[in-house]
Amino acid sequence: MPSNFGVTIKDSRDAIKALNMFKDEYLLDFINTEEIGIRDIADIDERVVEKEIIHNIKKFIMTFGRDFAFVGNQYHLEAFSEDFFHDLLFFNRELNCLVFVELKTGNLKPGYLAQLMTYLRILDDKVKKPHENPSIGIVLCKNANKDFVEYVIQDYAKPMGVATYRLSEDMPTKLREALPDVEELKKLL
């Protein structure tokens, strides 16, 4: 996963752990937009993806990695009378840090990294416990140019990375057609 962990995480062992913890891409195949009544992929917004992840939080954590504990969604942060509600907050026991996941349904935009930096600053100042390591932020988006991410992320001072995801609808047509219909599976069960 494109990240700046190597330069922003002080302890090299922790940096290696963080690099090994996260993937380039996640398959969120438990999010079935047909089942929730969405026919056009373009109609999927971040709230739909977040709602489905929360509904399937155990599957998401198992997909995301090991030693994650779910802290909350739409987690409220406040600084200088400014309110923010970020998407998903986890704690990773092995890394001993909060892990914030910002969901985006389209292509990565550079502004998402600035937004992530803001959230990480507030998390570390207001939420992180003294014995915990600095928080890590992940932008989880539909598409990202890996070379571009590696280029721009190096100037950010907080540990962050960018990963992409695929939904079951993103499977090749031949493969999707080979699989049984959801209704057929329900009848079989």
Residue frames as a rotation matrix with the C-alpha (Angstrom) as fourth column:
MET 1
0.581 0.814 0.000 0.00
0.814 -0.581 0.000 0.00
0.000 0.000 -1.000 0.00
PRO 2
-0.137 -0.607 0.783 1.37
0.444 -0.744 -0.499 3.42
0.885 0.280 0.371 -0.82
SER 3
0.842 0.360 -0.401 2.15
0.507 -0.277 0.816 5.06
0.182 -0.891 -0.416 2.52
ASN 4
0.299 -0.770 0.563 4.62
-0.365 -0.638 -0.679 7.23
0.882 -0.003 -0.471 4.37
PHE 5
0.981 0.183 -0.056 4.97
-0.030 0.435 0.900 4.84
0.189 -0.881 0.433 7.32
GLY 6
0.436 -0.887 -0.151 8.71
0.827 0.461 -0.322 4.40
0.355 0.015 0.935 6.78
VAL 7
-0.498 -0.668 0.553 9.43
0.431 -0.744 -0.511 8.07
0.753 -0.016 0.658 7.48
THR 8
-0.069 0.549 0.833 6.61
-0.531 -0.727 0.435 9.02
0.845 -0.412 0.341 9.90
ILE 9
0.946 0.314 -0.083 6.75
-0.111 0.554 0.825 6.09
0.305 -0.771 0.559 12.33
LYS 10
0.462 -0.819 0.339 9.84
-0.878 -0.476 0.048 6.56
0.122 -0.320 -0.940 14.47
ASP 11
-0.049 -0.451 0.891 10.49
-0.543 0.761 0.355 2.97
-0.838 -0.467 -0.283 15.55
SER 12
-0.494 -0.220 -0.841 11.58
-0.868 0.180 0.463 1.02
0.050 0.959 -0.279 12.45
ARG 13
-0.981 0.187 0.053 10.05
0.178 0.973 -0.150 -2.22
-0.080 -0.137 -0.987 13.84
ASP 14
-0.229 0.946 -0.228 6.68
0.258 -0.167 -0.952 -0.48
-0.939 -0.277 -0.206 14.22
ALA 15
-0.102 0.135 -0.986 7.02
-0.815 -0.579 0.005 0.96
-0.570 0.804 0.169 10.70
ILE 16
-0.859 -0.248 -0.448 7.61
-0.467 0.738 0.487 -2.54
0.209 0.628 -0.750 9.29
LYS 17
-0.753 0.652 0.086 4.63
0.454 0.611 -0.649 -3.87
-0.476 -0.449 -0.756 11.28
ALA 18
-0.010 0.778 -0.629 2.43
-0.189 -0.619 -0.762 -1.10
-0.982 0.112 0.153 9.86
LEU 19
-0.373 -0.199 -0.906 3.67
-0.907 -0.129 0.401 -1.75
-0.196 0.972 -0.132 6.32
ASN 20
-0.962 -0.042 -0.271 2.84
-0.108 0.966 0.236 -5.44
0.251 0.256 -0.933 6.71
MET 21
-0.694 0.720 -0.006 -0.53
0.173 0.158 -0.972 -4.77
-0.699 -0.676 -0.234 8.37
PHE 22
0.192 0.827 -0.529 -2.33
-0.316 -0.458 -0.831 -3.14
-0.929 0.327 0.173 5.45
LYS 23
-0.115 -0.122 0.986 -2.99
0.758 0.631 0.166 -4.28
-0.643 0.766 0.020 1.86
ASP 24
-0.976 -0.198 -0.095 -3.03
0.068 -0.681 0.729 -2.40
-0.209 0.705 0.678 -1.45
GLU 25
-0.500 0.840 -0.211 -6.58
-0.647 -0.201 0.735 -3.48
0.575 0.504 0.644 -2.15
TYR 26
-0.795 0.362 0.487 -9.47
-0.255 0.529 -0.809 -4.97
-0.550 -0.768 -0.329 -0.20
LEU 27
-0.750 0.626 -0.214 -12.29
0.021 0.346 0.938 -7.07
0.661 0.699 -0.272 -1.61
LEU 28
-0.778 0.574 0.256 -15.50
-0.464 -0.250 -0.850 -5.98
-0.423 -0.780 0.461 0.09
ASP 29
-0.830 0.403 -0.385 -17.54
-0.149 0.504 0.851 -8.74
0.537 0.764 -0.358 -1.52
PHE 30
-0.617 0.644 -0.453 -19.98
0.775 0.394 -0.494 -8.77
-0.140 -0.655 -0.742 1.40
ILE 31
-0.419 0.498 -0.760 -21.34
-0.216 -0.867 -0.449 -5.45
-0.882 -0.024 0.470 0.12
ASN 32
-0.679 0.307 0.667 -23.96
0.710 0.505 0.491 -6.58
-0.186 0.807 -0.561 -2.37
THR 33
-0.863 0.301 -0.405 -25.58
-0.285 -0.953 -0.101 -3.48
-0.416 0.028 0.909 -3.85
GLU 34
-0.638 0.682 -0.358 -28.16
-0.241 0.266 0.934 -5.53
0.732 0.682 -0.005 -5.73
GLU 35
-0.389 0.460 -0.798 -29.43
0.781 0.625 -0.021 -6.90
0.489 -0.631 -0.602 -2.45
ILE 36
-0.468 0.199 -0.861 -29.87
0.625 -0.614 -0.482 -3.41
-0.625 -0.764 0.163 -1.00
GLY 37
0.458 0.874 0.162 -31.69
0.689 -0.234 -0.685 -2.18
-0.561 0.425 -0.710 -4.09
ILE 38
0.271 -0.429 -0.862 -28.97
-0.457 -0.845 0.277 -0.20
-0.847 0.319 -0.425 -5.89
ARG 39
0.777 0.112 0.619 -28.73
0.421 0.639 -0.644 -1.01
-0.468 0.761 0.449 -9.56
ASP 40
0.751 -0.506 0.424 -26.26
0.182 -0.458 -0.870 1.62
0.634 0.731 -0.252 -10.74
ILE 41
0.160 -0.802 -0.575 -22.75
0.967 0.244 -0.071 1.57
0.197 -0.545 0.815 -9.24
ALA 42
-0.567 -0.395 0.723 -22.58
0.367 -0.907 -0.208 5.36
0.737 0.148 0.659 -9.68
ASP 43
0.322 0.799 0.508 -25.43
-0.226 -0.456 0.861 5.71
0.920 -0.392 0.034 -7.14
ILE 44
0.498 -0.212 -0.841 -23.37
0.780 0.533 0.328 4.19
0.379 -0.819 0.431 -4.35
ASP 45
0.461 -0.392 0.796 -22.25
-0.364 -0.902 -0.233 6.88
0.809 -0.182 -0.558 -1.95
GLU 46
-0.560 -0.827 0.047 -19.95
-0.351 0.185 -0.918 6.73
0.751 -0.531 -0.394 1.06
ARG 47
-0.315 0.518 0.795 -22.85
-0.938 -0.041 -0.345 6.33
-0.147 -0.854 0.499 3.51
VAL 48
0.736 0.576 -0.355 -24.05
-0.643 0.759 -0.101 3.18
0.211 0.302 0.930 1.71
VAL 49
0.152 -0.773 -0.616 -20.57
-0.061 0.614 -0.787 1.64
0.987 0.157 0.046 1.85
GLU 50
-0.705 -0.423 0.569 -20.15
-0.540 -0.201 -0.817 2.67
0.460 -0.884 -0.087 5.49
LYS 51
0.119 0.852 0.509 -23.58
-0.986 0.164 -0.044 1.31
-0.121 -0.497 0.859 6.43
GLU 52
0.790 0.163 -0.591 -22.80
-0.356 0.907 -0.225 -2.05
0.500 0.388 0.774 4.81
ILE 53
-0.269 -0.933 -0.238 -19.39
-0.112 0.276 -0.955 -2.23
0.957 -0.230 -0.178 6.50
ILE 54
-0.592 0.108 0.799 -20.99
-0.797 -0.223 -0.561 -1.52
0.118 -0.969 0.218 9.90
HIS 55
0.517 0.854 0.053 -23.69
-0.856 0.517 0.010 -4.12
-0.018 -0.050 0.999 9.19
ASN 56
0.894 -0.278 -0.351 -20.92
0.153 0.926 -0.344 -6.61
0.421 0.254 0.871 8.36
ILE 57
0.632 -0.671 0.388 -18.28
-0.760 -0.635 0.139 -5.32
0.153 -0.383 -0.911 10.80
LYS 58
0.452 -0.483 0.750 -16.92
-0.257 0.735 0.628 -8.78
-0.854 -0.476 0.208 11.64
LYS 59
0.667 -0.180 0.723 -16.39
0.692 0.509 -0.512 -9.58
-0.276 0.842 0.464 7.94
PHE 60
0.853 -0.361 0.377 -14.76
-0.084 -0.807 -0.584 -6.18
0.515 0.467 -0.719 7.39
ILE 61
0.542 -0.681 0.493 -12.34
-0.786 -0.203 0.584 -6.64
-0.298 -0.703 -0.645 10.28
MET 62
0.441 -0.364 0.821 -11.45
0.180 0.932 0.316 -10.13
-0.879 0.009 0.476 9.05
THR 63
0.751 -0.143 0.644 -10.84
0.647 -0.035 -0.762 -8.68
0.132 0.989 0.066 5.57
PHE 64
0.868 -0.343 0.359 -8.94
-0.313 -0.939 -0.143 -5.67
0.386 0.011 -0.922 6.89
GLY 65
-0.127 -0.978 -0.167 -6.41
-0.378 0.203 -0.903 -7.57
0.917 -0.051 -0.396 8.98
ARG 66
0.097 0.070 -0.993 -5.56
0.679 0.725 0.117 -8.94
0.728 -0.686 0.023 12.37
ASP 67
-0.471 -0.309 -0.826 -5.78
0.882 -0.192 -0.431 -7.47
-0.025 -0.931 0.363 15.87
PHE 68
-0.794 0.271 0.544 -8.31
-0.071 -0.930 0.360 -4.76
0.604 0.247 0.758 14.98
ALA 69
-0.498 0.714 -0.492 -11.01
0.802 0.162 -0.575 -3.68
-0.331 -0.681 -0.654 17.42
PHE 70
-0.200 0.538 0.819 -13.89
0.641 -0.560 0.525 -1.52
0.741 0.630 -0.232 16.22
VAL 71
-0.860 -0.119 -0.497 -14.19
0.466 -0.580 -0.668 1.76
-0.209 -0.806 0.554 18.12
GLY 72
-0.005 0.929 -0.371 -16.98
0.346 -0.346 -0.872 3.47
-0.938 -0.133 -0.320 16.19
ASN 73
-0.407 -0.033 0.913 -18.32
0.902 -0.168 0.396 5.03
0.141 0.985 0.098 13.02
GLN 74
0.309 0.395 0.865 -19.12
0.338 -0.896 0.288 8.68
0.889 0.203 -0.410 12.42
TYR 75
0.111 -0.401 -0.909 -16.80
0.992 0.099 0.077 9.22
0.059 -0.911 0.409 15.36
HIS 76
0.881 0.348 0.321 -17.16
0.336 -0.937 0.092 12.77
0.333 0.027 -0.943 16.65
LEU 77
-0.219 -0.937 -0.271 -14.05
0.975 -0.198 -0.102 14.94
0.042 -0.286 0.957 16.84
GLU 78
0.860 0.466 0.207 -14.03
0.451 -0.885 0.116 18.55
0.237 -0.006 -0.971 17.98
ALA 79
-0.222 -0.912 -0.344 -11.30
0.952 -0.279 0.126 21.16
-0.211 -0.299 0.931 17.98
PHE 80
-0.915 -0.191 -0.354 -11.68
0.184 -0.981 0.055 24.91
-0.358 -0.015 0.934 18.45
SER 81
-0.205 0.962 -0.178 -15.49
-0.304 -0.235 -0.923 24.66
-0.930 -0.136 0.341 18.11
GLU 82
-0.205 0.108 -0.973 -15.14
-0.967 0.131 0.218 22.84
0.151 0.985 0.078 14.78
ASP 83
0.197 0.380 0.904 -16.97
-0.521 0.821 -0.232 19.52
-0.830 -0.425 0.360 14.60
PHE 84
-0.367 -0.323 -0.872 -15.91
-0.896 0.375 0.238 16.58
0.251 0.869 -0.427 12.44
PHE 85
0.450 0.492 0.746 -17.44
-0.577 0.797 -0.178 13.14
-0.682 -0.350 0.642 12.04
HIS 86
-0.385 -0.661 -0.644 -15.10
-0.922 0.244 0.300 10.68
-0.041 0.710 -0.703 10.47
ASP 87
0.115 0.594 -0.796 -16.09
-0.765 0.565 0.310 7.38
0.634 0.573 0.519 8.95
LEU 88
0.818 0.153 -0.555 -14.54
0.097 0.913 0.396 4.42
0.567 -0.378 0.732 10.79
LEU 89
0.131 -0.781 0.611 -12.28
-0.903 -0.349 -0.252 4.26
0.410 -0.519 -0.750 13.83
PHE 90
0.778 -0.022 -0.628 -10.45
0.142 0.980 0.141 1.12
0.613 -0.199 0.765 14.94
PHE 91
0.461 -0.750 0.474 -7.76
-0.846 -0.210 0.490 0.29
-0.267 -0.627 -0.732 17.45
ASN 92
0.583 -0.360 -0.729 -4.99
-0.228 0.788 -0.572 -2.09
0.780 0.500 0.377 16.46
ARG 93
0.977 -0.129 0.169 -3.60
-0.131 0.261 0.957 -4.05
-0.168 -0.957 0.238 19.38
GLU 94
0.504 -0.839 0.204 -0.35
0.854 0.520 0.029 -5.08
-0.130 0.160 0.979 17.69
LEU 95
-0.120 -0.532 0.838 0.47
0.628 -0.695 -0.351 -1.54
0.769 0.484 0.418 16.56
ASN 96
-0.229 0.143 -0.963 -0.95
0.932 -0.253 -0.259 -0.06
-0.280 -0.957 -0.075 19.79
CYS 97
-0.926 -0.076 -0.369 -2.60
-0.004 -0.978 0.211 2.78
-0.377 0.196 0.905 17.93
LEU 98
0.160 0.975 -0.151 -5.87
-0.029 -0.149 -0.988 4.16
-0.987 0.163 0.004 16.64
VAL 99
-0.856 -0.317 0.408 -6.50
0.380 0.147 0.913 3.50
-0.350 0.937 -0.005 12.95
PHE 100
-0.078 0.807 -0.585 -8.81
-0.229 -0.586 -0.777 5.86
-0.970 0.073 0.231 11.17
VAL 101
-0.651 -0.041 0.758 -10.38
0.660 0.462 0.592 4.81
-0.374 0.886 -0.274 7.85
GLU 102
-0.301 0.511 -0.805 -11.79
-0.436 -0.825 -0.360 7.48
-0.848 0.242 0.471 5.55
LEU 103
-0.197 0.338 0.920 -14.13
0.660 0.740 -0.131 5.98
-0.725 0.581 -0.369 2.93
LYS 104
-0.304 0.109 -0.946 -14.35
-0.607 -0.788 0.104 7.43
-0.734 0.606 0.306 -0.57
THR 105
0.375 0.576 0.727 -16.42
0.153 0.735 -0.661 6.00
-0.915 0.359 0.187 -3.41
GLY 106
0.998 -0.010 -0.061 -14.56
-0.061 -0.222 -0.973 7.54
-0.004 0.975 -0.223 -6.33
ASN 107
0.381 -0.921 0.081 -11.00
0.537 0.149 -0.830 8.27
0.753 0.360 0.552 -7.36
LEU 108
0.137 -0.453 -0.881 -8.50
0.936 -0.230 0.265 9.55
-0.323 -0.861 0.393 -4.81
LYS 109
0.665 -0.001 0.747 -8.29
0.300 -0.916 -0.268 13.34
0.684 0.402 -0.609 -4.71
PRO 110
-0.378 -0.926 -0.014 -5.30
0.399 -0.149 -0.905 15.08
0.835 -0.348 0.426 -3.09
GLY 111
-0.241 0.361 0.901 -7.66
-0.666 -0.737 0.118 16.93
0.706 -0.572 0.418 -0.74
TYR 112
0.757 0.523 -0.392 -8.55
-0.129 0.708 0.694 13.62
0.641 -0.475 0.604 0.92
LEU 113
0.058 -0.825 -0.562 -5.01
0.753 0.406 -0.518 13.39
0.656 -0.393 0.645 2.29
ALA 114
-0.710 -0.258 0.655 -5.24
-0.113 -0.876 -0.468 16.90
0.695 -0.407 0.593 3.75
GLN 115
0.290 0.897 0.334 -8.58
-0.683 -0.051 0.729 15.96
0.671 -0.439 0.597 5.33
LEU 116
0.665 -0.113 -0.738 -6.98
0.363 0.912 0.188 12.82
0.653 -0.393 0.648 6.76
MET 117
-0.440 -0.898 0.012 -4.07
0.507 -0.260 -0.822 14.85
0.741 -0.355 0.570 8.16
THR 118
-0.380 0.402 0.833 -6.56
-0.618 -0.780 0.094 17.11
0.688 -0.479 0.545 9.98
TYR 119
0.696 0.708 -0.119 -8.38
-0.425 0.540 0.727 14.14
0.579 -0.455 0.676 11.51
LEU 120
0.360 -0.642 -0.677 -5.12
0.618 0.707 -0.343 12.50
0.699 -0.295 0.651 12.58
ARG 121
-0.617 -0.586 0.525 -3.95
0.052 -0.696 -0.716 15.70
0.785 -0.414 0.460 14.29
ILE 122
-0.031 0.704 0.710 -7.18
-0.852 -0.390 0.350 15.95
0.523 -0.594 0.611 16.28
LEU 123
0.770 0.287 -0.570 -7.18
-0.057 0.920 0.388 12.22
0.636 -0.266 0.725 17.10
ASP 124
-0.021 -0.885 -0.465 -3.63
0.651 0.341 -0.679 12.38
0.759 -0.317 0.569 18.44
ASP 125
-0.736 -0.277 0.618 -4.27
-0.154 -0.820 -0.552 15.57
0.659 -0.501 0.561 20.43
LYS 126
-0.291 0.761 0.581 -7.72
-0.916 -0.396 0.061 14.76
0.276 -0.514 0.812 21.83
VAL 127
0.705 0.694 -0.146 -8.35
-0.653 0.716 0.248 10.98
0.276 -0.080 0.958 21.75
LYS 128
0.283 -0.684 -0.672 -5.05
0.044 0.709 -0.704 9.07
0.958 0.170 0.231 21.80
LYS 129
0.993 -0.011 -0.114 -3.93
0.115 0.111 0.987 7.86
0.002 -0.994 0.111 25.22
PRO 130
0.568 -0.823 -0.005 -0.39
-0.795 -0.551 0.252 8.75
-0.211 -0.139 -0.968 26.39
HIS 131
-0.086 -0.634 0.768 0.83
-0.351 0.741 0.572 5.12
-0.932 -0.221 -0.286 26.16
GLU 132
0.614 0.412 0.673 -0.43
0.438 0.530 -0.726 4.68
-0.656 0.741 0.145 22.57
ASN 133
-0.560 -0.770 0.305 1.54
0.641 -0.169 0.749 5.19
-0.525 0.615 0.589 19.39
PRO 134
-0.648 0.310 -0.696 0.55
-0.483 -0.874 0.061 7.95
-0.589 0.375 0.716 16.96
SER 135
0.289 0.894 0.342 -2.65
-0.100 0.383 -0.918 7.27
-0.952 0.231 0.200 15.02
ILE 136
-0.851 -0.450 0.273 -2.57
0.180 0.239 0.954 5.88
-0.494 0.861 -0.122 11.48
GLY 137
0.051 0.883 -0.466 -4.92
-0.479 -0.388 -0.787 7.05
-0.876 0.264 0.403 8.74
ILE 138
-0.756 -0.183 0.629 -6.06
0.400 0.631 0.665 5.10
-0.519 0.754 -0.404 5.72
VAL 139
-0.209 0.704 -0.679 -8.01
-0.836 -0.489 -0.250 6.50
-0.508 0.516 0.690 2.77
LEU 140
-0.613 0.139 0.778 -10.01
0.315 0.946 0.079 3.58
-0.725 0.294 -0.623 1.38
CYS 141
-0.097 0.512 -0.854 -11.19
-0.665 -0.672 -0.327 4.61
-0.741 0.536 0.405 -2.07
LYS 142
0.792 0.518 0.324 -12.44
-0.095 0.629 -0.771 3.05
-0.603 0.580 0.548 -5.27
ASN 143
0.694 -0.586 0.418 -9.41
0.649 0.258 -0.716 3.97
0.312 0.768 0.559 -7.39
ALA 144
0.780 -0.531 -0.330 -5.99
-0.220 -0.728 0.650 5.51
-0.585 -0.434 -0.685 -6.81
ASN 145
0.741 -0.656 -0.143 -2.89
-0.113 0.089 -0.990 6.03
0.662 0.750 -0.008 -8.94
LYS 146
0.816 -0.400 -0.418 -0.27
0.575 0.486 0.658 4.30
-0.060 -0.777 0.627 -6.79
ASP 147
-0.165 -0.938 0.306 2.66
0.934 -0.248 -0.256 6.26
0.316 0.244 0.917 -8.25
PHE 148
-0.053 0.238 0.970 0.88
0.039 -0.970 0.240 9.57
0.998 0.051 0.042 -7.65
VAL 149
0.904 0.427 0.012 0.04
-0.021 0.016 1.000 8.60
0.427 -0.904 0.023 -4.06
GLU 150
0.492 -0.793 -0.360 3.62
0.865 0.400 0.301 7.62
-0.095 -0.460 0.883 -3.31
TYR 151
-0.319 -0.604 0.730 4.76
0.697 -0.671 -0.251 10.95
0.642 0.429 0.635 -4.76
VAL 152
-0.014 0.381 0.925 2.43
-0.198 -0.907 0.371 13.25
0.980 -0.178 0.088 -2.79
ILE 153
0.836 0.470 -0.283 2.17
0.143 0.311 0.940 11.35
0.530 -0.826 0.192 0.49
GLN 154
0.106 -0.903 -0.416 5.86
0.850 0.299 -0.433 11.72
0.515 -0.308 0.800 1.35
ASP 155
-0.613 -0.377 0.695 5.41
0.091 -0.907 -0.411 15.33
0.785 -0.189 0.590 2.53
TYR 156
0.472 0.815 0.335 2.75
-0.359 -0.169 0.918 14.54
0.805 -0.554 0.213 5.13
ALA 157
-0.424 -0.756 0.499 4.01
-0.704 -0.071 -0.706 14.31
0.570 -0.650 -0.503 8.72
LYS 158
-0.016 0.490 0.872 1.45
-0.848 0.455 -0.271 11.81
-0.529 -0.744 0.408 10.08
PRO 159
-0.868 -0.319 0.379 1.40
-0.131 0.886 0.445 8.06
-0.478 0.337 -0.811 9.24
MET 160
0.192 0.965 -0.179 -1.06
-0.519 -0.054 -0.853 7.53
-0.833 0.257 0.490 6.42
GLY 161
-0.859 -0.410 0.305 -1.69
0.014 0.577 0.816 5.34
-0.511 0.706 -0.490 3.43
VAL 162
-0.109 0.811 -0.574 -4.12
-0.934 -0.281 -0.220 4.81
-0.340 0.512 0.789 0.57
ALA 163
-0.830 -0.031 0.557 -5.80
0.083 0.980 0.179 1.51
-0.552 0.195 -0.811 -0.29
THR 164
-0.562 0.679 -0.471 -8.47
-0.789 -0.270 0.552 0.66
0.247 0.682 0.688 -2.83
TYR 165
-0.510 0.468 0.722 -11.45
-0.225 0.737 -0.637 -1.65
-0.830 -0.487 -0.271 -2.68
ARG 166
-0.821 0.366 -0.438 -13.57
-0.380 0.220 0.898 -3.71
0.425 0.904 -0.042 -5.04
LEU 167
-0.187 0.842 0.505 -17.18
-0.806 0.163 -0.569 -4.78
-0.562 -0.514 0.649 -4.65
SER 168
-0.284 0.127 0.950 -18.75
0.246 0.968 -0.056 -7.97
-0.927 0.218 -0.306 -5.88
GLU 169
0.774 0.633 -0.028 -20.22
0.178 -0.260 -0.949 -5.97
-0.608 0.730 -0.314 -8.81
ASP 170
0.403 -0.715 -0.571 -16.66
-0.823 -0.557 0.116 -5.26
-0.401 0.422 -0.813 -9.95
MET 171
-0.149 -0.432 0.889 -16.07
-0.001 0.900 0.437 -8.92
-0.989 0.064 -0.135 -10.80
PRO 172
-0.889 -0.181 -0.420 -15.64
-0.413 -0.075 0.908 -9.68
-0.196 0.981 -0.008 -14.49
THR 173
-0.048 0.968 -0.247 -18.97
-0.997 -0.063 -0.054 -10.32
-0.068 0.244 0.967 -16.23
LYS 174
-0.043 -0.010 -0.999 -18.05
-0.454 0.891 0.010 -13.92
0.890 0.454 -0.043 -17.11
LEU 175
-0.873 -0.341 -0.349 -17.32
0.147 0.499 -0.854 -14.74
0.465 -0.797 -0.385 -13.49
ARG 176
-0.730 0.660 0.179 -20.47
-0.569 -0.439 -0.696 -13.01
-0.380 -0.609 0.696 -12.23
GLU 177
0.084 0.787 -0.611 -22.57
-0.966 0.214 0.142 -14.88
0.243 0.579 0.778 -14.79
ALA 178
-0.331 -0.291 -0.897 -21.03
-0.193 0.952 -0.238 -18.19
0.924 0.094 -0.371 -13.71
LEU 179
-0.999 -0.034 0.012 -22.08
-0.016 0.121 -0.992 -17.63
0.032 -0.992 -0.122 -10.10
PRO 180
-0.376 0.924 -0.071 -25.65
0.881 0.380 0.283 -18.44
0.288 0.044 -0.957 -9.02
ASP 181
-0.172 0.477 0.862 -28.17
0.000 -0.875 0.484 -15.64
0.985 0.083 0.150 -8.59
VAL 182
-0.861 -0.145 0.488 -28.74
-0.446 -0.248 -0.860 -14.35
0.246 -0.958 0.149 -5.03
GLU 183
0.058 0.975 0.216 -32.39
-0.997 0.067 -0.036 -15.45
-0.049 -0.214 0.976 -5.17
GLU 184
0.456 0.048 -0.889 -31.38
-0.370 0.918 -0.141 -18.93
0.809 0.393 0.436 -6.32
LEU 185
-0.605 -0.752 -0.262 -28.96
0.002 0.327 -0.945 -19.24
0.796 -0.572 -0.197 -3.41
LYS 186
-0.627 0.449 0.636 -31.66
-0.778 -0.337 -0.530 -18.13
-0.024 -0.828 0.561 -0.96
LYS 187
0.448 0.838 -0.312 -34.00
-0.851 0.507 0.140 -20.80
0.275 0.203 0.940 -2.32
LEU 188
0.127 -0.498 -0.858 -31.31
-0.084 0.856 -0.509 -23.45
0.988 0.137 0.067 -1.93
LEU 189
-0.868 -0.474 0.149 -30.71
-0.144 -0.048 -0.988 -22.45
0.475 -0.879 -0.027 1.67
